[in-house]
Amino acid sequence: MSGDSDCTRTSPSAGSPSDNELLPDRPKYVCTLSPDLVTKAREELQEKPEWRLRDVQALRDMVCKDYPSLGTCLDDAFLLRFLRARKFDYDRALQLLVNYHTCRRTWPEVFSNLKPSAIKPVLESGFVTVLPHRDPQGRHVVCIRPDRWTPSNYPITENIRAIYLTLEKLIQSEETQVNGIVILADYKGVSLSKASHFGPFVAKKVIGILQDGFPIRIKAVNIINEPRIFKGIFAIIKPFLKEKIANRFFLHGCDLNSLHQNIPPVILPEEYGGTAGKLDISAWNELLLASEEDFLYDFSELVLPCDSSPHELLVSGDADEKQCDDSLRGMKPQLYYCY
């Protein structure tokens, strides 16, 4: 390993940082951004190419000083994800990195044995996929279709695992780190019984991860074919969304013209009034399943720093557990009313 400031890095699959199994030297970072994206990153993310490696080293030093047992990857490319997601604010990037690992280690049902082959049934169902073409702003479109899920086949946590791995794969691209992503969620055919699986605990966890525990920029969430029941769900979870995220939700109902104002038909499949042919999930499934080696190291198995508890590591933006649970306890009555 190079650099005197480097703290000990352990193999994430080792189970404990005390094993001191060193990983190979970090690969040298090579920027893959186009000149236009370099300019965009400078303007929107405060990223200065001439200071980039200095900023990465500053974050690395903070990790080694404040969280020496975190067991995180310290590669330049990996740390850059967190700096970009927090516009190169060192303190916020560090907190996001800590939250990232905390989320993974405190929800074993989702993060244990997290690899593409483990969620193959979800991928084959078509619950989540990525459209083959980016939008005009260079953003991938993640398509989620809850109607493809049969609760008797596997629990809702399997769907969350599939979405998380999809985001992990997408964020490997520097282009996505800068441009962000767009979500298209089709709620056609979602019944009350299926919606009830998205209870207070799951809602709180998912919101916490997407807002404060994952280094990705969600630029828009387009909801289509939502039943009346969804309005009840959204009204309940909206108070726990940051204003910036809440303002990026667009409910289109069955109005494809409204959807097309946000996502152009040229990149949409025929199912959503587009001209890009039938929705094909095979290409994304093949890409993700071929990426098994990208997920060999299971960070969720590493222990938390001995002087920190999971609750201490979470940012204040994460909703207080009791408040969240109390506020969401009335979900089912409201769902029945909306339904």
N, C-alpha and C positions, 0 to 999 in steps of 0.2 A: 504494500500500500504506500502511496506517495503522500508527502506533506506531513510536517510535524504536528499540525493542528488536527489531524485525523483522529477521531476516537475509534475505539475497537468496533469493528463490524462483525456481526456473527451471522452464521447461516440461519435464515428465518425458519428453516425446518428443524433446527437443532433442539427446539423446545425450551431453551434457556440461554440467556446471554452469557451465563457463567461457563458454558462449554468452550467459549473462546475459539470456535472454529472459524478461521478467517476466510473471507471470500477473496476471489482474485482481485488484482488491482483494478481500479475503476477505469472504464474506457474513456478515452479522450472525447470531449464533446465536439461535435461538428454540426453547425447550424444548417438546417434544411429549409429554412424559410426563404421564400422568394423576396426580391427587393420590395415589392408592394406590401407583403406581410410584415417585413421588417419595419417599414414605415407605419403600418397599422399598429403594430405592437408598441412602437415608440409613442404614438399619439394616444392610444386607448389604454395601454397597460403600463405606461411609464418605463418601458424596457429600452435601455440604451445599450446597443451592441458593444460599445467600447467599455462598458462597466458590467456586462453580463456575468462574466466569470468571477469578478470581484463580489458581486451580489450573491452569487451561489456560495462562494466561500464564506461570506458573512453568515448566511443561514446555516451552513454546515458547522461553523464555529459555535453558533448559538445552540444547536442541537447537542453538540459534544459537551458544552458547558452546563446547560440547563437540564438536559435529558440524556445523560451518558448511557443509560440502560435501555433506551427506547428500542434499540435493535433495528433501526430503520435503514433502508438503502440510502447511501450518501452520494450516489452517482450525480454528476452535474445535470444530466438530462432528467433524472427523477426529481431532484429538488427544484428544477426550473418549473415543473408543473405547478408547484405550490406558490412560487413567486408570481407566476403569471396570473394564477387564479385570484391572487390578492394584490394585484397591481404593484408588485415589488415592495410592498410594505413588509419589512422583515418580521415584525412582531405578529402581524396577522397571518403571515405565511407559516410561521412556526406553530401558531395555535392550530391552524388548519392541518398541518402535518401530524401534530399530536392527536387531534380529534380523529383524523383518518385511522390511525392505529387503534385508538380507544374504541371506536365504533366496531372495528373488526374483531377486537378481543372480547367484547362484552355482548356479542350476539352470536353465539356458536352455531345456532340452528342455520344461520345464513352463511357464516364465513368459514366454518370447518370444511376441509376437503373441497375448497372452492376452485374448481377447474372446469373447463368446457365439457369434458367427457361426463362429468357428474350431472350436468343439466341438459344432456342430450334430448330427453323426452320433451322438455319445455321448448327447446329450439325446434324440434320436429313438429310441435303443435302449431307453431306460427304465432305464439303469444307475443314474442318480441323479435323484431328484425330491424335492419337498417336499409333504407332505400338506396338503390345503386348510385343515384346522382345527388350531388350537393345542390343547395339552393343558390340563388344569385349572390348571396353574401359568403359563399364558400362553406356553409354549415351542413353537416350531415343531418339527416332527418331520421330519428329513431321512431319506429312505428310500433305501438303497443295495442294489442287487441285482446282485452280481457275475455271476450266471448269464446276464445279458443281454449280457455282453461276449463277443465272438468275437475271440480274440487275433490271428487272421490278418487281421482288418480294420484294426486300428490298435494301436499299442503301449499298454502300461499307463499310460504318462504322460498319455495323452489322458483317461483316467478321472480321474486326479489333477487335471488341469486343470479338468474339469467340476465336481468336488467343490469345488475352491478357488473357482471363480467363484460357485458356489451359496452358499458361506459369505460371500463378499464382498458378494453381493446382500443376504443376510439381515442382515448386521451393519450395513447402512445404517439399519436401524430402531432407534431408541432403545429401544423395547420389548424387542427381542431383546438389545440390549447389557446390559440389566438382568436379564432373565429367563433368558438363555442358550438353548441348543437341546438337543434330544434326538436321538440317532441310532438308527435302526432298520436293521440290516443283515441281509438274508436270504441265507444261504449255501447255499440249496437248489441242488443240482446242481453245486457247485464241485468240480472234479476235481483230482487231484494235478498234472497238467500245467498247469492254469490257476493253481493256487496257487503253483507254482514261479516264476511271473513276479514275485511279490512277494518278491524276494531281499533280501539284506542291505543293499545300497545304498539301494534304494527304501524299505525298512522304516525305516532310520535317518533318512532325509530326511523322510518323512511324520510320524514320531513327533516329530522336532525341530520341524517347523512347527506341528503341532497343540498341542504343549505350550508351546513357547517362542517361536513366531514368528508367531502370529496372535491378534488381539484378540477372542476369542470364548470364552464360557463353555460348555463341554461338560458338561452336567449328568448325562447318562446315555448309555451305549452298550448298546443291547439287541441281542443276537445271537440269531437264530432259524434253525432248520433247519440248524445247523452240523453238518457231517460229523465223523467222528472226526479227520480230518486237521486241523481247526481247533484242536483242543486242543493239538496239537503246535506249531502256529504261535504260539498265544497263550502257551504255556509258554516259548517262546524270546524273545518280545518283551516279556513282562511285566517282566523285570528292568530294562528301560530306560524303563518307564513310571513316572512319579511315583506315589507311593502313593495320593494323592488321586484321580488319574485311574484307576489300576488298580482301585480299589474301586468305581468307577462302571460297570464292565463287568458285564453280566448275561447269562449264557448260558442260554437257555431250551430249547434243543433243539427238539423238535416240540410242546412243551407250550404251547398257546395260552393256557390259563388262567394259566400263569405269566407270559406276556407281558402279559396283561390286568391283572395286578396293578401293572404299571409304566405301561402305556399303556391307557387305558380304551377299550373296544370302540366307544364312540360316535364316536370320531374315526378309528378304523381302517377300512380298506377290507375288503370281504368276503374277500379273499384271506388275511387274518390274523384271521378270525373276528369282524370288526367289522360295524358297521351303517351305515357311511358310503358304501355303494355300491361299485361296482367301482373299482379303482385307476385314476385318470385322470392321465396325465402331461402332457396337453396344456396345462392352465392354467399350470403352472409353466414349461413350455418357452416358451410365448408371452410370459410376463412377463419371463423372463431374456433372450430374444432381442430383446425390445423395449427392453432396457436397454443397448444397444450404446454409447450416448454416455457412460454411466457409466464405461466402461473405455477411454476414448480415450487417456488418459495412461499410458504404459507405464513404470512406475518401474523395471522390470528393466533398462532400457537406460541408466540413469544410472550413472556410475562411482562406486565406493566412495571414501570420504575417502582422500586420498593418504597420510595418515599412519597408516592402519589397514588390516589385512589381514582377510579374511573370518573367519579362525579367531579373531582377537582380538576380533571383535565378537560372537561367539556366547557365550551365557551358559554358566556352568559346569554347569548342569543338562543341557545337551546331551551325550549320551554320547560319551566319547572314541572317535574313529573306529577306532583299531586294536582297542580292547577290544570295540567293537560288532561289527566285522567278524570278529574271532576267535571271539566267542561265537556268532555266527550262521552261521559257516562249516559247522557240523554240521547245518544246517537240513534239507537234502534227505534224509540218512539217517534223521532222526527223522520226517520226513514220510512216508517210505516205511513206516516201522514203524507209524505211526498209521493209515496208509491200509490 
